[in-house]
Amino acid sequence: MTVNAGMNAAGPDYDSYETPKPLFAALDAIFHFTVDAAASPRNALLARYWSPAVSGLVADWAGERVFVNPPYSDIGSWTRRAATSRDYEHVVMLLPSFTGSEWFHRDVLPTASGVWFLRKRVRFTVNGRPPLNSRTGAPSGPRFASIVVVWRAGIRELSVRGWGWEPAP
């Protein structure tokens, strides 16, 4: 799916931000996902997805290749799920680059297989369109950079790299 949020009470609702389809397509070409673990019928990126009604936090991830753009108001629950369960093939999460956060130090650094720092800020969408600035009405984006975090079953050695993914013009 691809909804996010909760980080700035006075700012945009990042929980409603959707993963841009070109970014998802680039990741899917690498990881061949089997399930979108934090989606809704409106914004699911795969035919198979888990919505809030069937929470991806408690669903069986055994053997799955999982994509997660978690609600940013609850990132820690999702990173904890990936860090403590190794029955999946791999889990890939699109997250804010909050390297000082508790979830980053608790779940990502000690257990992830890879962290990819995105070169440019992700241009999320809401209902398929760029979100608008509430004051100016102009398209806007998040005030933070993003990372892609990868957990692979059986691999706990962390690899860090930049990823110069950019959407087609």
Phi, psi and omega in degrees: 000236173151063177237149189215165170160195170082001188277340183219099186304328181272350185260200183292163178271089184295343177292341180262003178283132182259150175294130176298135183301320178298323177293315178300316181300320178295318178291319180296326178296333179273315191256345177051064185297148175253342181206142173262109193274352182222064188238178172225165179303331183286327188234013180300138180262351177230157177299326177260122180210160175246125180261175176305331179293329177236080191303127174296342178290333181245352179295159180280116181266006185304124177072003185275156169249098195261132170252136179221123164245090191288161170299124185291348175284350182218043183301317185302325178294323182285318179293324177297320179299314180292323183288330186259352180241129179237027180273354180274166172283308170199158177233135179234123180241139171264117188225159172290150181276066180260076187288351176263002184283158178299314182298326180295314182283330182278318191248326185275300185304313184278346188231341183286155177268334182203147172231122179250117177274121182283137185292323180237161178292142179286136176263089180293165177233163173228122186054038177080001181235157177297140176294153182254144175293128184294336180271318187258339184080000180278153175303141180222170179220183181292158179267021184219157174278166181238159175229156170249123180250134183241129170246127177241136179303130176082356180242115180242006177275120187281128174246129181242135179204165172270153177228116185273031179303135174219142179292153176296147182295000000 
